Amino acid sequence: MQSARGFGNCGKPPGILIIQLMQKMNQMVKPRARLLFPGGNPVQGGSVVGKAEKPMSILDHFAELRRRLLVVFAFVFITSSLCLLWAGRMLEFVTKGMNLIYTRPSEGMMAHFRVALTTGIVAALPVILYQAVAFLVPALTSREKRVLLTAVLLLLLLFGAGVSFAWYVAFPMAMDFFARFATPQLLPYITVSEYLSFVTGLLLGFGLAFQLPLIVWVLGAFGIVTVRFLRSSRKYAVILIFIVAALATPPDVISQVLMAVPLLGLYELGILLVAGTERRRRKQAEAEGA
């Protein structure tokens, strides 16, 4: 088995490090494959595992997955339908008093449906995460369960932080920047569809980008990366962060910079989280060896 320490060797070319990372992830994924393809030691499914339960077959796993997906779709439908009742008020809140236009007869109506669906998915997010965790937990060890539950809490916290940063900081700055290009001969007439696409892309992009510390911490918790590797890969991380910012934000420079700058800080936060995990791991190993 390839040791995780090998990733900290900054003398190896980046291509070798990527291959080693893929090999390590492949070794970790194989045991999880028993969740859908039970082999020698079948994994029991369901949210509650009892001693009297029989091992679940692949059809049982797909049936459970189908049932959980139906629950998710049902909750999204219910929450979106309820949000549709207040879609007008939510649209007023999102537009912040701006005068928008629409160029197609159905565009105004579709804007209400779009706002309702987006807020409905956000409202159903706890149910979505619960169903995902309940499906995966039976295949995990006790340590992996703790990592997963901690990761879910961090996911919600970081996603909320990313959306808040985008709404209260990045979005006003981006709109002020674009407004400077308006002249008496160049008036802004923004359609409601274009505006909602810009806002949704910005909020979702920042919410996902703020998961960087979580991703780094999970990789460190499973021994895939080390603090030494993360610190020696800073220059590659900076390039990758700007590429991700360019892909995850609307196509303008100001949004990309506003995302890339906090991501650099979040990368350093991820290094601190991995360092804390490694310290706890060393202390536990010393305590067991004593």
Sequence and secondary structure as in RCSB ss.txt:
>XXXX:A:sequence
MQSARGFGNCGKPPGILIIQLMQKMNQMVKPRARLLFPGGNPVQGGSVVGKAEKPMSILDHFAELRRRLLVVFAF
VFITSSLCLLWAGRMLEFVTKGMNLIYTRPSEGMMAHFRVALTTGIVAALPVILYQAVAFLVPALTSREKRVLLT
AVLLLLLLFGAGVSFAWYVAFPMAMDFFARFATPQLLPYITVSEYLSFVTGLLLGFGLAFQLPLIVWVLGAFGIV
TVRFLRSSRKYAVILIFIVAALATPPDVISQVLMAVPLLGLYELGILLVAGTERRRRKQAEAEGA
>XXXX:A:secstr
   GGGGG TTS HHHHHHHHHHHHHHHHHHHGGGTS  SS    SSS  TT     HHHHHHHHHHHHHHHHHH
HHHHHHHHHHTHHHHHHHHHTT   B SSTTHHHHHHHHHHHHHHHHHTHHHHHHHHHHHHGGGS HHHHHHHHH
HHHHHHHHHHHHHHHIIIIIHHHHHHHHHTT BTTB    BHHHHHHHHHHHHHHHHHHTTHHHHHHHHHHTTSS
 HHHHHHTHHHHHHHHHHHHHHHS S HHHHHHHHHHHHHHHHHHHHHHHHHHHHHHHHHHHHH 
